[in-house]
Structure formats: structure tokens, C-alpha cells
Amino acid sequence: MNLHKFFVGRGLEVSEKRTLNDIEHFYKEPNNFYTLKEKVNPESLGFIYSKNLINKTKFHKILLKEWFNFLKVGGRLIVEMENNDILSFDQLKLEIRLLFEEKIKIIFSNEKGNERQIVLEKEILSLRKRDSINKWTFGIITDGSKGDALENQIQSIVNLKIPFFEIIICGHYQDLKKREYIKNIPFKEKIAWITKKKNLICKKAKYENLVITHNRFIFDEGWFDGMKKYGNYFEVLSCKILSPSRKRAGDWLTYGRNIEDRWINEIGLLEYNDWDENGIINGSFHILKKSVWEKCPWDESRVWGMKEDDFLSLSFREKGIVPRFNQFSIINTFPEKYGDWHWKYKFNSKKLGKIPFEFSKKWFMRKIDRFFRKYFNAGFVIKSQGDTYGW
């Protein structure tokens, strides 16, 4: 069918190869860094047209979210595709319902031979009213220890010079300086109930942009500039987390298999431009919208050590939230053990890549452990990043 009747206003073709001579064309290789902001402003386009790109790679969720962000309300997303092993037309329609719910509606759908066509119309703005990159709530959980480290963390936030910010500390803390930007939520705990603490902070937060952390981070002086460079259109983010020796400290991770499979996991680092369906956000540092937290709060039936943050990442997936990575911002963590990540998956645009072979005791232990867990329900326990995982 001729789709030109849906081409209203300024439009952009994002297909790999140009197919419409009268429409502006812009192609960017799909990966975790995909965006149209090099070409157009968010929420400005009347339509976006894509042919045979949506299921060329595994990054279809990222493409859909990004295209949505650059349409104005009433704008149309027009997708043509053919079924393949990565994504079928029926799967695409299910993904659309999951990712957008009431934010978008299907106004046309057509199947003829091998060709599939779908047209979506944006119903709601991408961001909440008064959401601004210049407004942030920083939440820090503490048990009362590491007082000097906590003060250093607070000062590193102040040094960012964000126009509007607040710091909410949940746990045993007394602000002797009586700083107006610091709020305290007293919390007496008999167990490490960090899920409750994080939810209390998010509930009290004034601003839509949230950073929820443990008390062992120092914000790099360019962190806020990096956030402004990335932009305000995100749901959940991680950024570079570096150890004192500048090693990656669990900043962009995948479980390696379904997060719900608690017996065998293959947790490891992803390359920054990669993305995985079973990706997990480092539990000690989250960047997210308050509106996302309202859909996916921490599960308070879980306490520290019960994979509470892994299951939060699972909740993101189940609720249509797509975590991304901001390569422009850095935070620093301590001690050095948090930089002891060993496994790193190679980038693969079609599926999760593989962990390259290396001649080491830990590599062979991991392989043996996976074999015994899979076939004999027994295995070693290997420690990584200071925490214990069932490998």
C-alpha cells in the first residue's frame, strides 16, 4: 500500500539505504548509542519512516524508543519490514504495546506477501511537565559508617554546580552544617533493608531526575556536563563507574541469560555500545526518572544480598523500560575490589556475544562450574566485584 498519506509535516527517513527521494534521509548504525539528535531536536518531527531496519539487529527496542522521542505529539512512525529470526511482525506489535502502552496507538497495519507495514501515532509527550536536565535529586543510603566518604560524596555533588538539586540521605546521619539542600530520612534497621531505604528516598524526591547511590562514590567533576551532553530523554541509565586504578567497576552488565534463572548465571561486562535483553544495572548506582520508579519500585520483600537489584532490572524489562548507557559521564568508586570484573562479552549486533577464551585458572573454573551446575546441580562459588555469585 502507498503510505504517503501518512507523510505529514517535516519527516525523516532512517532506513539504511535511502528509498524516498523527496524525504530527508539520515542513517546511523543501530547500537546502544543510537540517537537522532545529531540531525533533529526531540519531539519535532511530523513523521519518521523506516524500511527494513527495525529487525536488522537486536536493537529494535532502542530504535523504537528513540524514534518515539523525536516525534511530536500527533507525529507518525511508519515502519516497513519483513519477518526474520530476530523479530517477526507479530512480535513487533507485542513490543509496541509493552514499550508504549497508552503513549502511542496503531492507526494502520498491513500484511501482504512477505511485506509488513505498520503506522503508529504518538499520543503523549515523552517527558513529564517540568522535567528538566537542570533539576536533580540525589539519594544516598547509609548505615552510619564511612562518614568521611559520605561527606566527600556530598561535596562532589555540590561541585557539579547543578542549578537545582537536593540530596536526600536515608539512614543514620546528622548534618552538623545544617545545609538547606540536604534532607535526612532517619532509618533504624535490624536488617540490611536497602530496598525500603531507596523507595523512601524516591517517594520524597522533589525532582523527576533521580540518582540513587550507596555511600562509596565520588562524582567526576564533568559528570553533569556529560549528562547534559547525553540529554534528558532517558528512562534508566548507567554511566562509567571506575575504580581507583581506572578499571571498569561493574558499570554496564548482563546476566548472560534470563535473570529469573537463579541457578546458572553468566554475569559479565558489556561493551558500552552493546545492549542485552538480560542487562542489569549495578545495584549501587542508578540514574532513573521518578516516573520509572513509580512503575518499578524496589521490591521491599527483598533485602541486601537477595538479588534485589537484579530483579529490579527484570521489572524494568517486564514493564517496557529500556535501560541505556551514558558514555559521557563518570563516577569513581572505592575500594579497588570493585574494579575486579573479569568477564567481558564481545559486541554482537544480532545476539549476545561470547566471552573470549583466555588461559587462566578463573576462566577454566568458570567453565567447569557451569558444566556441573547444568548437569549435576552442583558447583563452585566464585567471587567477583567483592560480592558472591553462583557461578
Helices and strands as residue ranges (DSSP letters): G 4-6, E 11-13, E 45-51, H 60-70, E 71-82, H 89-100, G 101-103, E 104-112, E 115-122, E 135-141, H 147-158, E 164-170, E 182-185, H 194-204, E 209-214, E 217-219, H 223-230, E 236-242, E 253-254, E 268-269, E 279-280, E 285-289, H 290-295, H 308-318, E 323-333, G 336-339, H 361-376, E 382-384, E 387-389
